[in-house]
Amino acid sequence: MFPDTLVHDSKSKILLAVLDGLGDIPGPGGPETPLEAAHTPHLDRLAREGTSGLFTPVAPGITPGSGPGHLALFGYDPATYQVGRGVLSALGIDFRLEPGDVAARFNFCSLDPDGNISDRRAGRLPTETNRRLVEQLRERVKPPSGVSLYWETETEHRGVLVLRGRELCGNLRDTDPQQTGRPALPVTPLDDEARATSSIVQSVLDQAHWTLKGEHPANGLLIRGFATLPRWPNFRERFGMKACAVAKYPMYRGVARLVGMTVARRYDALSEAPALLAEAWASHDFFFLHFKDPDKAGEDGDFERKKKAIASFDLVVPDLLALRPDVFVVTGDHSTPVAMRQHSWHPVPVLLHAPATVRPDQVERFGERPAQQGGLGQRLMYELMALMMAHAGRLAKFGA
């Protein structure tokens, strides 16, 4: 990464649009990925005018979570800057974490009569049902003396659990095996310091499962991403830009807030996002727009829905360009191949459009295979920040 001393003030604007889970592999119905099969005339035009490449979120062969994927997009090497999903989810719902709190993300899940997981997301539970179940957990699950317990709804099947007390430790293994047909894993400490906290969390989970025993389809809990609040240099300190995030889902609002971005109010429909960006345009320099739908379709194994989600983003591109960003980048935080129904290690296509500074390549459309031949080449994702800033005139010359 470039030295911080190269950061140069400029009036330019950078817009980073992240289509969650964008990357894919050819589907069973033909040789194209959902991105290549989608109707994307605006993105294809930007690919012709700009430059493309394939970027690896963490390292070759490593499958990233959403947190590391986004930290890399924001210029933070995810191998150095590590944080659990619980902190990101808590910040995303505006929970006021305190130093020493242990936060974790939980999923309501479905368990069969043998106690094995039949659905890790309980059919993507409605948020209103989530709130009802969370209220039951608040009333019935009792923590040990000296520990406060906070159950919070995130959205759909997702929630946040926070433990507050003295000498708690977040070095705990996830209970989610990431597979169906298996029972949840026990709470396991990753070091001696976490043994007491492990026993507390296991007691909490045992009570939670008893509380949910008669529910359907959400009769179990899976917990992952145990973490405490880290202390990092913020985005403005590192890159000299005041950043604004426009995102619908709490986790992505949380990772933006973690690095010090202003977080705009939530949008319901993607078509509302350009207006939210416009409200912050004059007072900010860097803009992060998140769109979740491609990832959800990939996890559900739905090729057509992922293709349509990408096409729906293309319809918003003219409104985003009307803001006149000096640099406009479209990419994903990771790949979620439809055939795999989960995150994967595959590199993610990147499109960079900067009319005043870009060197166009020979790419004619936005897709995984065209991006292999693009002028950006194949790089690690955290290197993208330097390229965005250079094209925006925000990096000074290195050396005499």
matplotlib code that plots the C-alpha trace (Angstrom):
import matplotlib.pyplot as plt

x = [0.0, 1.1, 2.7, 0.2, 2.4, 1.3, -2.3, -3.1, -6.1, -8.4, -12.0, -12.6, -15.4, -15.1, -18.2, -17.7, -20.7, -20.6, -22.8, -22.6, -21.5, -21.2, -18.6, -19.7, -18.8, -20.7, -24.1, -25.5, -27.6, -24.8, -21.3, -22.2, -22.2, -25.2, -23.3, -22.4, -26.0, -27.6, -28.9, -26.4, -26.1, -24.9, -22.3, -21.1, -20.7, -18.7, -16.5, -15.8, -14.9, -13.0, -10.8, -11.4, -9.7, -10.1, -9.3, -8.9, -10.5, -8.0, -5.5, -5.6, -7.7, -9.0, -12.8, -13.7, -16.5, -18.3, -16.4, -12.9, -14.3, -15.4, -12.4, -10.3, -12.5, -11.9, -8.1, -7.6, -5.5, -7.9, -5.0, -3.9, -7.2, -9.4, -12.7, -15.5, -19.0, -20.6, -19.0, -20.0, -23.6, -23.8, -22.5, -24.8, -27.9, -26.5, -25.8, -23.4, -20.6, -18.3, -14.7, -14.7, -18.2, -18.3, -20.6, -21.7, -24.0, -26.7, -29.1, -32.4, -32.3, -34.4, -33.5, -35.0, -36.2, -32.7, -31.3, -29.6, -29.7, -32.3, -32.2, -29.4, -31.7, -35.1, -36.5, -35.2, -37.5, -39.6, -38.2, -41.4, -41.2, -37.6, -38.6, -41.2, -38.6, -36.0, -38.4, -38.9, -35.2, -34.9, -37.5, -36.5, -32.7, -30.9, -27.2, -25.0, -24.4, -22.2, -23.0, -25.5, -27.1, -28.5, -30.5, -31.2, -33.0, -30.9, -33.1, -34.9, -33.3, -30.3, -29.7, -27.0, -26.0, -23.9, -22.4, -21.2, -19.2, -15.7, -13.0, -15.0, -13.1, -14.3, -11.8, -14.6, -15.3, -18.5, -21.3, -22.4, -20.9, -22.0, -23.7, -27.1, -27.6, -25.3, -25.9, -24.7, -21.1, -20.5, -19.2, -15.4, -12.7, -9.8, -7.5, -7.4, -8.5, -11.8, -12.8, -15.0, -16.8, -17.3, -19.2, -21.3, -22.2, -23.0, -25.4, -27.0, -27.4, -28.9, -31.5, -32.2, -32.8, -35.1, -37.0, -37.3, -38.1, -41.7, -41.3, -41.5, -39.5, -37.1, -36.4, -32.7, -29.8, -26.4, -23.8, -20.7, -18.3, -17.5, -15.5, -14.7, -14.4, -11.0, -9.1, -8.0, -7.0, -10.1, -10.8, -10.3, -7.0, -5.6, -6.9, -7.7, -11.3, -14.6, -16.7, -20.4, -22.0, -25.4, -26.5, -29.7, -28.5, -27.0, -23.7, -22.5, -23.6, -21.6, -18.3, -18.6, -19.1, -16.2, -13.8, -15.4, -17.7, -20.9, -23.8, -26.8, -30.4, -31.4, -33.1, -35.9, -35.6, -32.4, -33.9, -33.8, -30.0, -29.0, -31.1, -29.4, -26.0, -27.0, -27.9, -24.3, -22.5, -21.4, -20.1, -18.2, -15.5, -15.8, -19.1, -19.8, -23.1, -24.0, -26.5, -27.3, -29.6, -27.0, -25.5, -28.9, -29.8, -26.4, -26.9, -30.3, -28.8, -31.1, -29.3, -32.2, -32.8, -29.1, -29.1, -32.2, -30.7, -27.6, -29.8, -31.8, -28.6, -27.8, -31.1, -29.8, -26.5, -27.6, -28.8, -25.5, -23.6, -25.8, -24.0, -20.8, -18.3, -14.7, -14.1, -16.9, -16.0, -18.4, -17.4, -18.3, -17.0, -16.6, -18.0, -21.1, -21.5, -25.0, -23.8, -22.0, -24.7, -22.1, -19.1, -16.1, -12.4, -13.0, -11.7, -14.2, -14.6, -13.8, -14.9, -13.2, -14.5, -12.7, -13.1, -10.3, -7.6, -8.4, -6.4, -9.1, -8.4, -9.9, -12.8, -16.2, -18.5, -18.6, -18.1, -15.7, -14.1, -13.7, -12.2, -9.4, -8.1, -8.6, -6.0, -6.3, -4.9, -5.3, -4.6, -5.4, -8.6, -7.0, -4.8, -8.0, -8.0, -4.7, -6.0, -9.2, -7.3, -4.7, -7.4, -9.0, -5.8, -5.5, -2.0, 1.1, 4.3, 6.5, 10.1, 12.1]
y = [0.0, 3.6, 5.7, 7.9, 10.9, 10.6, 11.5, 14.7, 17.0, 17.3, 18.4, 15.1, 12.6, 8.8, 6.6, 2.9, 0.7, -2.8, -5.5, -8.0, -11.5, -10.3, -12.8, -16.2, -19.1, -20.4, -21.9, -25.3, -23.8, -22.4, -20.9, -17.5, -16.2, -14.3, -11.0, -12.0, -13.1, -10.0, -7.2, -4.4, -1.9, 0.9, -1.1, -2.5, 1.1, 2.0, -1.1, 0.1, 3.6, 2.5, -0.3, -3.7, -6.4, -9.2, -8.6, -11.1, -10.0, -11.5, -13.9, -16.6, -19.6, -17.8, -17.5, -14.2, -13.2, -10.0, -8.1, -8.8, -8.3, -4.8, -3.8, -4.7, -2.5, 0.4, 0.0, -2.0, -5.2, -7.8, -10.0, -7.1, -5.6, -8.4, -8.1, -10.5, -10.2, -9.5, -6.1, -5.2, -6.3, -4.4, -1.2, -1.6, -1.5, 1.5, -0.5, 1.4, -1.0, -0.4, -1.5, -5.1, -6.0, -9.3, -9.1, -12.0, -12.3, -15.0, -16.7, -18.1, -21.6, -24.7, -27.9, -31.4, -33.8, -35.2, -31.7, -31.4, -28.2, -28.3, -24.6, -22.3, -19.2, -20.6, -19.8, -16.2, -15.5, -12.3, -9.4, -9.1, -12.7, -12.1, -9.2, -11.4, -14.2, -11.7, -10.4, -13.9, -14.4, -11.1, -12.2, -15.9, -16.2, -15.2, -14.4, -15.1, -12.5, -9.6, -10.1, -8.1, -9.6, -7.8, -9.5, -7.3, -7.9, -7.1, -8.1, -11.2, -14.2, -12.3, -10.8, -9.6, -10.9, -8.7, -9.7, -6.9, -7.5, -7.7, -9.9, -11.2, -12.5, -12.9, -15.6, -18.2, -20.6, -20.2, -22.6, -22.5, -25.4, -23.7, -26.9, -28.5, -32.1, -31.5, -30.3, -26.9, -26.9, -26.4, -23.1, -23.6, -21.3, -20.6, -19.9, -20.2, -16.6, -17.4, -20.4, -18.6, -16.6, -19.9, -21.4, -18.3, -18.3, -22.0, -21.5, -18.6, -20.8, -23.7, -21.5, -19.9, -23.3, -24.3, -21.0, -21.7, -25.4, -25.1, -22.6, -23.2, -22.8, -20.9, -23.4, -23.0, -20.5, -20.4, -17.9, -16.7, -13.8, -13.3, -10.1, -7.0, -3.5, -2.8, 0.5, 1.3, 4.5, 5.8, 6.3, 10.1, 9.8, 7.3, 8.6, 12.3, 11.8, 12.3, 9.2, 8.5, 5.0, 4.3, 0.7, -1.0, -3.9, -3.4, -5.4, -3.2, 0.0, -1.4, -2.0, 1.5, 3.0, 1.0, 2.8, 6.2, 6.7, 8.8, 6.4, 7.8, 6.7, 3.3, 3.0, 0.6, 0.4, 0.7, 3.5, 5.7, 5.4, 8.2, 10.7, 9.7, 10.1, 13.5, 14.7, 14.0, 14.9, 18.4, 17.5, 14.3, 13.1, 9.3, 7.4, 3.7, 2.3, -1.3, -3.5, -6.9, -8.7, -10.5, -12.2, -13.3, -14.9, -16.6, -18.1, -19.4, -21.0, -18.9, -18.0, -16.1, -14.0, -13.1, -12.1, -9.9, -8.3, -7.3, -6.0, -3.9, -2.2, -1.4, 0.6, 2.9, 3.6, 6.7, 8.3, 7.5, 9.0, 12.1, 12.9, 13.3, 11.3, 11.8, 8.1, 5.5, 1.9, -1.1, -4.4, -6.9, -7.8, -11.5, -14.1, -16.1, -18.6, -19.9, -23.4, -23.3, -21.4, -19.8, -17.4, -18.6, -17.7, -16.7, -13.3, -10.5, -8.4, -4.7, -1.9, 1.5, 4.5, 7.8, 9.9, 12.4, 9.9, 6.4, 4.4, 2.4, -1.3, -3.7, -4.9, -4.5, -5.6, -6.1, -9.7, -12.2, -13.5, -10.1, -8.7, -11.3, -9.4, -5.9, -3.2, -3.3, -6.9, -9.2, -7.8, -7.9, -6.0, -3.7, -2.3, -0.9, 2.1, 3.4, 3.1, 5.0, 7.7, 8.0, 8.4, 11.0, 13.0, 12.3, 10.8, 12.9, 11.9, 9.4, 10.5, 13.4]
z = [0.0, -0.6, 2.2, 4.0, 3.1, -0.5, 0.3, -1.6, -1.2, -4.1, -4.9, -6.8, -5.9, -5.8, -6.0, -5.1, -5.9, -4.4, -5.7, -2.9, -4.0, -7.7, -8.8, -10.2, -12.4, -15.4, -14.6, -15.5, -18.2, -20.4, -20.5, -19.0, -15.4, -14.1, -14.7, -18.3, -19.0, -17.4, -19.6, -18.6, -21.4, -19.1, -17.3, -20.7, -22.0, -18.9, -19.5, -23.0, -21.9, -18.8, -17.7, -16.0, -14.0, -11.5, -7.9, -5.0, -1.8, 0.7, -0.9, -3.7, -2.6, 0.5, 0.8, 2.5, 4.8, 4.1, 6.7, 5.2, 1.7, 2.5, 4.5, 1.5, -0.7, 1.8, 1.6, 4.8, 4.3, 5.8, 6.8, 9.1, 10.1, 11.5, 13.3, 13.9, 12.4, 15.7, 16.0, 12.5, 13.0, 16.4, 14.9, 11.9, 14.1, 16.0, 19.2, 21.4, 22.0, 24.9, 25.2, 26.5, 25.2, 23.4, 20.4, 18.1, 15.1, 15.4, 12.9, 13.9, 12.3, 11.8, 13.6, 12.7, 15.4, 15.8, 16.5, 13.1, 11.1, 8.3, 7.3, 8.5, 8.0, 9.1, 5.7, 5.8, 8.7, 8.5, 10.6, 12.6, 13.7, 14.6, 16.9, 18.6, 19.2, 20.4, 23.0, 24.3, 24.6, 26.5, 29.0, 29.5, 29.1, 32.3, 32.3, 35.4, 38.0, 36.9, 33.2, 31.2, 28.1, 25.1, 22.4, 19.3, 16.0, 12.9, 9.9, 8.7, 10.4, 11.7, 15.1, 17.5, 20.9, 23.2, 26.5, 28.9, 32.0, 33.5, 32.0, 29.1, 26.0, 22.5, 21.4, 20.8, 17.9, 15.9, 16.6, 13.0, 11.0, 7.8, 6.7, 7.0, 8.2, 11.2, 14.8, 15.9, 17.2, 21.0, 22.2, 22.3, 23.7, 21.4, 24.3, 28.1, 28.6, 26.9, 29.0, 31.4, 28.7, 26.7, 29.7, 30.0, 26.3, 26.3, 29.2, 27.4, 24.2, 26.2, 27.6, 24.2, 22.6, 25.4, 24.9, 21.1, 21.4, 20.3, 17.6, 13.8, 11.7, 14.0, 16.8, 17.1, 17.1, 15.3, 16.5, 14.8, 14.7, 18.4, 18.7, 20.7, 19.4, 17.8, 17.7, 14.1, 12.2, 10.6, 6.9, 6.9, 8.8, 6.4, 3.0, 3.6, 2.5, 4.2, 3.4, 3.3, 3.1, 1.6, 2.6, 3.4, 5.6, 9.1, 8.6, 5.8, 7.7, 10.6, 8.6, 7.2, 10.7, 12.0, 9.7, 10.5, 7.5, 7.9, 7.4, 5.5, 6.3, 4.9, 1.6, 0.9, -2.9, -4.8, -6.8, -3.7, -3.4, -5.9, -4.0, -0.7, -2.3, -3.7, -0.2, 0.9, -2.3, -1.5, 2.0, 1.3, -1.0, -1.1, -1.4, -0.8, -2.2, -1.2, -3.0, -1.4, -3.8, -6.0, -2.9, -1.6, -5.0, -5.1, -1.7, -2.7, -5.9, -8.1, -11.4, -12.9, -9.8, -9.5, -13.2, -12.7, -9.6, -11.6, -14.4, -11.9, -10.7, -14.3, -14.5, -11.7, -13.3, -15.3, -12.0, -10.4, -13.3, -13.1, -9.9, -12.0, -10.0, -11.1, -10.5, -10.6, -9.6, -9.8, -8.2, -5.4, -2.0, -2.9, -5.2, -4.4, -7.2, -7.7, -8.2, -4.8, -2.8, -0.7, -0.7, -2.7, -3.3, -7.0, -7.9, -8.4, -11.6, -11.2, -13.5, -13.1, -15.0, -14.8, -18.0, -17.3, -16.4, -17.4, -20.1, -21.8, -22.5, -25.1, -22.9, -24.5, -21.7, -18.0, -17.0, -15.3, -18.5, -20.2, -17.0, -17.2, -20.2, -18.7, -18.2, -14.4, -14.4, -11.5, -8.1, -4.4, -3.6, -1.0, -3.8, -5.4, -3.1, -4.5, -8.0, -7.2, -5.4, -8.2, -10.9, -8.6, -8.4, -4.7, -4.6, -4.8, -6.7, -4.8, -4.4, -6.0]

ax = plt.figure().add_subplot(projection="3d")
ax.plot(x, y, z, "-o")
ax.set_aspect("equal")
plt.show()
